[in-house]
């Protein structure tokens, strides 16, 4: 479901929210002991970039072997309307089910809000633990889709896979470390809309990695677009299919890299949001 070739986000992503410390450092910052000796992360980052699973995928996280991104369609090349770049809309919903916001409006704005919050949930660390993963999938995907996803996902989130991310068989980080995975929506775009079906793209940035003194995969950022196909089922929006592609990504900033202690503290102290258009 992801075409990310680098370990670097949700799910996801679901391609996409621990205790501990990460020593992350630029080459010219010797004060951070994590820098000079750390091993460059490889395919493990791409494996967890997205924690959602496209319906027809055999494995839930076949991120590393995907092909190059396809060019955007004609609609995405057109200049956006001024209203699409502004923070607009009604207040976020107040209800939750299995940790997922619920009660999104049965309209175009509600579909956008649902898609943004689904990206956040599928990009959280709950996807790496079986019970919470099943609850998230049941609360986000259409019932028939969720039923087909669970077994392939359970196989994909194997003990061996989790070990490559520095987690134990139950998805827990080592003592003194924090596994970081968060999806942060930047904006949404409606690809198509009908009263009972919508296609919404969520442009997001994310955090992914292990924060801890012995980690070889420091927390990094990623930029992706997660596109959800939604159906109005019962009393809410549900996902029937989803895909991801890299970018758009801005030029990296020159803010100094934070230490392990600062990163772990921030992850514990700063909570996430309920997103609404």
Protein Blocks (a to p, Z undefined) as FASTA:
>chain_A
ZZcfbdebjfbnooggiidddddddfklmklmklmmpccddfkmmmmmpacdcfklmbfb
lmklpccdddddfklmpccdfklmpcedjdddfbdeehiaehiacbfklmmmmmmmmmmm
mmpmklmpfklmmmmmmmmmcfklmmmmmmmmmmmmpmklmmmnopafkopacehiacdd
ddddfbdcdfbdcfkbccddddddddeddddfkbcbdcdddddddddddddehjaccdfb
dcddehjdddddfbdcddfklmmmmmmmmccddddZZ
